[in-house]
């Protein structure tokens, strides 16, 4: 099985079994379909409601790994609660305090 993760600025190569796109603010995303859309949050310049029209099976919001980790986590949790299409995604090693 072939899995891939990309920021979506280039079209995906054919033959990928699981495609995760994680868009970044200020980029032109051309790959707007796949299995999983993972939005790192908060991110100025991206509006989750606009991404909901894209063709993905799963919409995930993940806290930004930054100096204000708790604020990022709180923002991602709030976003998931406010928009039912989005589910919270966490990096287990970050939650455990590992690099």
Secondary structure, 3 states (H helix, E strand, C coil): CCEEEECCCCCCCCCCCEEEECCCCCCCCCCCEEEEEEEEECCCCCCHHHHCCCEEEEEEEEECCCCCHHHHHHHHHHHHHHCCCEEEECCHHHHCCCC
